[in-house]
Amino acid sequence: MSLKARIEATLTENLLPERLIVIDESHQHAGHQPQFTGAGETHMRVRIVSAKFAGMSRIDRHRTVNALLKPELDAGLHALAVEAAAPGEPTRW
């Protein structure tokens, strides 16, 4: 299973999102450090709308996503951008 698929599965199972988009942005970072050759799955962006975020601060939403994806971060995911919202909140995506 790819990293992207594991991220989608973990977030879907735990946060029951109304909308979830996981974008592999690794190609944008190829060569900025020698270990990032452009092979992929080192830099991910998560865009998620979940009722579980209602009443949470932006920081708490990020902490929640980061905690759920800690195994992936520990295993080599270098960068994770999180755009999280509760239903009914405006998003730019």
C-alpha atoms as an extended CHARMM CRD file, in Angstrom:
* protein
*
        93  EXT
         1         1  MET       CA              0.0000000000        0.0000000000        0.0000000000  PROA      1               0.0000000000
         2         2  SER       CA              1.3530000000        3.4300000000       -0.8810000000  PROA      2               0.0000000000
         3         3  LEU       CA              1.9680000000        6.1190000000        1.7300000000  PROA      3               0.0000000000
         4         4  LYS       CA             -0.8270000000        8.1950000000        0.2100000000  PROA      4               0.0000000000
         5         5  ALA       CA             -3.2470000000        5.2540000000        0.5420000000  PROA      5               0.0000000000
         6         6  ARG       CA             -2.1710000000        4.6230000000        4.1520000000  PROA      6               0.0000000000
         7         7  ILE       CA             -2.7300000000        8.2990000000        5.0220000000  PROA      7               0.0000000000
         8         8  GLU       CA             -6.1700000000        8.2320000000        3.3840000000  PROA      8               0.0000000000
         9         9  ALA       CA             -7.1090000000        5.0160000000        5.2150000000  PROA      9               0.0000000000
        10        10  THR       CA             -5.9170000000        6.2540000000        8.6170000000  PROA      10              0.0000000000
        11        11  LEU       CA             -7.6730000000        9.6080000000        8.3760000000  PROA      11              0.0000000000
        12        12  THR       CA            -10.8570000000        8.0960000000        6.9650000000  PROA      12              0.0000000000
        13        13  GLU       CA            -11.0480000000        5.4890000000        9.7230000000  PROA      13              0.0000000000
        14        14  ASN       CA            -10.3740000000        7.9250000000       12.5610000000  PROA      14              0.0000000000
        15        15  LEU       CA            -11.9240000000       11.2000000000       11.4250000000  PROA      15              0.0000000000
        16        16  LEU       CA            -14.7840000000       10.0990000000        9.1370000000  PROA      16              0.0000000000
        17        17  PRO       CA            -14.2040000000       13.0620000000        6.8170000000  PROA      17              0.0000000000
        18        18  GLU       CA            -16.8420000000       14.6200000000        4.6010000000  PROA      18              0.0000000000
        19        19  ARG       CA            -14.0330000000       15.5120000000        2.2350000000  PROA      19              0.0000000000
        20        20  LEU       CA            -10.4490000000       14.2900000000        2.0900000000  PROA      20              0.0000000000
        21        21  ILE       CA             -7.7700000000       15.0820000000       -0.4440000000  PROA      21              0.0000000000
        22        22  VAL       CA             -4.2080000000       13.8050000000       -0.0470000000  PROA      22              0.0000000000
        23        23  ILE       CA             -1.7140000000       15.3260000000       -2.4620000000  PROA      23              0.0000000000
        24        24  ASP       CA              1.8300000000       14.0600000000       -3.0180000000  PROA      24              0.0000000000
        25        25  GLU       CA              3.9200000000       17.2260000000       -3.4280000000  PROA      25              0.0000000000
        26        26  SER       CA              7.2660000000       15.4060000000       -3.3660000000  PROA      26              0.0000000000
        27        27  HSD       CA              8.1000000000       16.3130000000       -6.9600000000  PROA      27              0.0000000000
        28        28  GLN       CA              8.1190000000       20.0010000000       -5.9540000000  PROA      28              0.0000000000
        29        29  HSD       CA             10.9440000000       19.3040000000       -3.5130000000  PROA      29              0.0000000000
        30        30  ALA       CA             13.1660000000       17.0620000000       -5.6040000000  PROA      30              0.0000000000
        31        31  GLY       CA             16.7920000000       18.0710000000       -5.1810000000  PROA      31              0.0000000000
        32        32  HSD       CA             16.3300000000       20.6270000000       -2.4000000000  PROA      32              0.0000000000
        33        33  GLN       CA             18.2120000000       18.1760000000       -0.1990000000  PROA      33              0.0000000000
        34        34  PRO       CA             20.2060000000       15.2150000000       -1.5140000000  PROA      34              0.0000000000
        35        35  GLN       CA             17.8950000000       12.6220000000        0.0490000000  PROA      35              0.0000000000
        36        36  PHE       CA             14.8750000000       13.9620000000       -1.8750000000  PROA      36              0.0000000000
        37        37  THR       CA             15.4760000000       12.6950000000       -5.3700000000  PROA      37              0.0000000000
        38        38  GLY       CA             11.9130000000       13.1030000000       -6.6050000000  PROA      38              0.0000000000
        39        39  ALA       CA             11.0740000000        9.4200000000       -6.0390000000  PROA      39              0.0000000000
        40        40  GLY       CA              7.9360000000       10.5580000000       -4.2420000000  PROA      40              0.0000000000
        41        41  GLU       CA              6.0710000000       10.2270000000       -0.9920000000  PROA      41              0.0000000000
        42        42  THR       CA              8.2760000000       12.4650000000        1.1400000000  PROA      42              0.0000000000
        43        43  HSD       CA              6.0910000000       15.5950000000        1.1230000000  PROA      43              0.0000000000
        44        44  MET       CA              2.3160000000       15.3670000000        1.4900000000  PROA      44              0.0000000000
        45        45  ARG       CA             -0.5500000000       17.8430000000        1.7740000000  PROA      45              0.0000000000
        46        46  VAL       CA             -3.7840000000       16.8350000000        3.5050000000  PROA      46              0.0000000000
        47        47  ARG       CA             -6.9980000000       18.7490000000        2.9240000000  PROA      47              0.0000000000
        48        48  ILE       CA             -9.7160000000       17.4620000000        5.2050000000  PROA      48              0.0000000000
        49        49  VAL       CA            -13.1990000000       18.4510000000        6.3560000000  PROA      49              0.0000000000
        50        50  SER       CA            -14.4500000000       16.5220000000        9.3750000000  PROA      50              0.0000000000
        51        51  ALA       CA            -17.1610000000       17.0690000000       11.9760000000  PROA      51              0.0000000000
        52        52  LYS       CA            -14.6040000000       15.9020000000       14.5430000000  PROA      52              0.0000000000
        53        53  PHE       CA            -12.8430000000       19.2620000000       14.1020000000  PROA      53              0.0000000000
        54        54  ALA       CA            -15.8830000000       21.2640000000       15.2460000000  PROA      54              0.0000000000
        55        55  GLY       CA            -14.9270000000       23.4620000000       18.1930000000  PROA      55              0.0000000000
        56        56  MET       CA            -11.2080000000       22.7000000000       17.8270000000  PROA      56              0.0000000000
        57        57  SER       CA             -8.5810000000       25.3610000000       17.2770000000  PROA      57              0.0000000000
        58        58  ARG       CA             -6.4380000000       25.2400000000       14.1570000000  PROA      58              0.0000000000
        59        59  ILE       CA             -3.5030000000       24.0190000000       16.2610000000  PROA      59              0.0000000000
        60        60  ASP       CA             -5.5620000000       21.2300000000       17.8270000000  PROA      60              0.0000000000
        61        61  ARG       CA             -6.7140000000       20.1120000000       14.3860000000  PROA      61              0.0000000000
        62        62  HSD       CA             -3.1100000000       19.9230000000       13.2120000000  PROA      62              0.0000000000
        63        63  ARG       CA             -2.0830000000       18.0860000000       16.3670000000  PROA      63              0.0000000000
        64        64  THR       CA             -4.8610000000       15.5630000000       15.8050000000  PROA      64              0.0000000000
        65        65  VAL       CA             -3.7870000000       14.8380000000       12.2220000000  PROA      65              0.0000000000
        66        66  ASN       CA             -0.1000000000       14.7430000000       13.1740000000  PROA      66              0.0000000000
        67        67  ALA       CA             -0.7880000000       12.3170000000       16.0370000000  PROA      67              0.0000000000
        68        68  LEU       CA             -2.7370000000        9.9930000000       13.7470000000  PROA      68              0.0000000000
        69        69  LEU       CA              0.0370000000       10.0790000000       11.1490000000  PROA      69              0.0000000000
        70        70  LYS       CA              2.9340000000        9.8270000000       13.6210000000  PROA      70              0.0000000000
        71        71  PRO       CA              3.8780000000        6.3320000000       12.4200000000  PROA      71              0.0000000000
        72        72  GLU       CA              4.2410000000        7.6730000000        8.8710000000  PROA      72              0.0000000000
        73        73  LEU       CA              6.2670000000       10.6590000000       10.0490000000  PROA      73              0.0000000000
        74        74  ASP       CA              8.5150000000        8.3590000000       12.0900000000  PROA      74              0.0000000000
        75        75  ALA       CA              8.9500000000        6.0890000000        9.0640000000  PROA      75              0.0000000000
        76        76  GLY       CA             10.2650000000        8.8380000000        6.7830000000  PROA      76              0.0000000000
        77        77  LEU       CA              7.4840000000       11.2020000000        5.7630000000  PROA      77              0.0000000000
        78        78  HSD       CA              9.5170000000       14.4160000000        5.7410000000  PROA      78              0.0000000000
        79        79  ALA       CA              6.8280000000       17.0940000000        5.4610000000  PROA      79              0.0000000000
        80        80  LEU       CA              3.1010000000       17.1860000000        6.0970000000  PROA      80              0.0000000000
        81        81  ALA       CA              0.9840000000       20.2390000000        5.2770000000  PROA      81              0.0000000000
        82        82  VAL       CA             -2.4590000000       20.1620000000        6.8880000000  PROA      82              0.0000000000
        83        83  GLU       CA             -5.5030000000       22.1650000000        5.8390000000  PROA      83              0.0000000000
        84        84  ALA       CA             -8.3040000000       21.1270000000        8.1900000000  PROA      84              0.0000000000
        85        85  ALA       CA            -11.8330000000       22.4490000000        8.5690000000  PROA      85              0.0000000000
        86        86  ALA       CA            -15.1260000000       21.5400000000       10.1720000000  PROA      86              0.0000000000
        87        87  PRO       CA            -18.2560000000       21.2720000000        8.0030000000  PROA      87              0.0000000000
        88        88  GLY       CA            -19.6730000000       24.6440000000        7.0600000000  PROA      88              0.0000000000
        89        89  GLU       CA            -16.3740000000       26.4770000000        7.4790000000  PROA      89              0.0000000000
        90        90  PRO       CA            -14.9600000000       28.2050000000        4.4220000000  PROA      90              0.0000000000
        91        91  THR       CA            -12.0230000000       26.6060000000        2.6560000000  PROA      91              0.0000000000
        92        92  ARG       CA             -9.8630000000       27.9490000000       -0.1300000000  PROA      92              0.0000000000
        93        93  TRP       CA             -9.7000000000       24.5740000000       -1.7980000000  PROA      93              0.0000000000
